[in-house]
Amino acid sequence: MSLKRRSKKITRRAFRYIFRNGLWASILMSVLILLFHLVGIQISRPVHPVAYFILLTFMFITSYQYKMKGLRGWISFKQAYLSGLLMGLFSAVLFGLFMWVFVSRIDPSVSNKYYLLRENAIKLHLSGDRLAAELEAWKIYVKPVFIGLRAILELALVSLFIPLLFSIVLKKEKPE
C-alpha cells in the first residue's frame, strides 16, 4: 500500500473544524462577558484576559482536531498555522460584533468606564491644553463601533502569532 502524496492545502474538513471551533470560542467569550455583566464584575476593556485564554485553547484544539481526525496524525507547518489563524480571525470577527452589540445595546456604561481609564492614564503624562486636546480626540474611540473594532484587532493580533507556536508543537514529519 503506497502512501499518496498529501496536499498541504487547507481542506473542506479543516474549514468545518475552523468554523465550528471559532463559533464555540466566540460564544464562550461572549457568555463570559455576559456573566461578568450579570454578576456585576466591571468590564473596562474590550477583551478580557480570560477571553484570550479561551481563544488560545480553541486555536490549539482546532489544529489538533484537524491533525488527528482530518489528516490522520500528520500535519504540515502551513496547515497547522492556517487552521489556527483562520479560526482565530473568524472568532475575532464574531466576538467583535458581539462587543459592538453589547456596548451599544446591553451595557453602554462600558464606553464610559473605558474612557475614564484612558483619561486617568493620560492625566499622568499630560496637562493643560494638550490634555484637553488628547481627551477630546479620544472620545471618538469609545464609541461602540470602535470598541468592537478594537476587540477584533486585539484578537486578530493574537491570532497572527500564537498559531506559530502551536504549529511548531503540532507539526509532525512525513511518515516514511
SVG drawing of the C-alpha trace seen along z (x, -y; Angstrom):
<svg xmlns="http://www.w3.org/2000/svg" viewBox="-30 -75 41 77">
<polyline fill="none" stroke="black" stroke-width="0.4" points="0.0,0.0 1.7,-3.2 1.3,-6.5 -0.3,-9.1 1.2,-12.5 -0.6,-14.6 -1.8,-18.0 -0.6,-21.0 -3.7,-22.9 -6.5,-23.6 -9.3,-21.1 -13.0,-21.4 -12.8,-19.3 -10.4,-21.9 -13.0,-24.6 -15.5,-22.6 -13.2,-22.5 -12.3,-26.1 -15.9,-27.4 -17.2,-25.1 -14.5,-25.8 -14.4,-29.5 -18.1,-29.7 -17.7,-27.9 -14.8,-30.2 -16.7,-33.3 -19.8,-32.0 -17.8,-31.2 -16.1,-34.6 -19.5,-36.3 -21.0,-34.2 -18.1,-35.2 -18.8,-38.9 -22.5,-38.4 -21.7,-36.5 -19.4,-39.3 -22.2,-41.8 -24.8,-39.8 -22.6,-39.2 -21.5,-42.8 -17.9,-42.5 -16.7,-45.7 -15.7,-45.4 -13.3,-48.1 -11.5,-46.6 -12.9,-45.4 -11.2,-42.0 -10.9,-40.4 -7.7,-38.4 -9.8,-35.2 -11.1,-35.7 -7.5,-35.4 -7.2,-32.1 -10.4,-30.8 -9.2,-31.8 -5.8,-30.2 -7.4,-27.0 -9.7,-26.7 -6.9,-27.6 -4.9,-24.6 -8.0,-22.3 -8.8,-23.3 -5.3,-22.5 -5.1,-19.3 -8.5,-18.0 -7.6,-18.8 -4.4,-16.9 -5.8,-13.8 -9.2,-13.5 -8.8,-15.2 -5.2,-14.3 -4.8,-11.0 -1.9,-12.3 0.2,-14.2 0.0,-18.0 2.4,-20.4 3.5,-23.6 1.5,-25.6 -1.7,-23.6 -1.3,-23.9 -0.7,-27.6 -3.5,-28.4 -6.1,-26.4 -5.2,-28.2 -5.0,-31.6 -8.3,-31.3 -10.1,-30.0 -8.8,-32.9 -9.7,-35.5 -13.2,-34.0 -13.7,-34.0 -12.3,-37.6 -14.8,-38.9 -17.8,-37.2 -16.6,-38.4 -16.1,-42.0 -19.6,-42.0 -20.9,-40.8 -18.9,-43.5 -20.4,-46.2 -23.9,-44.9 -23.1,-44.5 -21.7,-48.1 -24.4,-49.7 -27.4,-47.8 -26.8,-45.9 -24.3,-47.8 -23.5,-51.3 -21.6,-52.1 -18.6,-50.1 -17.8,-53.1 -17.7,-55.5 -15.5,-53.1 -13.2,-52.7 -12.9,-56.4 -12.3,-57.1 -9.5,-54.5 -7.9,-56.2 -8.4,-59.6 -6.6,-58.6 -3.7,-57.2 -3.4,-60.3 -3.6,-62.6 -0.4,-61.1 1.6,-62.2 -0.1,-65.4 -1.5,-68.6 -3.2,-71.8 -4.3,-72.3 -2.5,-69.2 -4.5,-67.1 -7.8,-68.6 -7.0,-68.1 -6.0,-64.5 -9.1,-63.7 -11.3,-65.3 -9.6,-63.2 -10.0,-60.1 -13.8,-60.5 -14.4,-59.0 -12.6,-55.8 -15.0,-54.9 -18.0,-54.6 -19.4,-51.1 -18.2,-50.6 -14.6,-51.4 -14.8,-49.1 -16.0,-46.3 -13.2,-47.1 -10.6,-47.2 -11.8,-43.7 -11.4,-42.4 -7.9,-43.9 -6.7,-42.7 -7.8,-39.1 -6.6,-39.2 -3.1,-40.2 -3.0,-37.3 -4.3,-35.1 -1.4,-36.0 1.4,-35.0 0.2,-32.3 -0.6,-29.7 3.1,-29.9 3.9,-28.3 1.1,-25.7 2.4,-24.8 5.8,-24.0 4.4,-21.8 1.9,-20.0 4.0,-19.6 5.0,-16.0 7.4,-14.8 6.0,-12.9 5.7,-9.2 8.3,-7.0"/>
</svg>
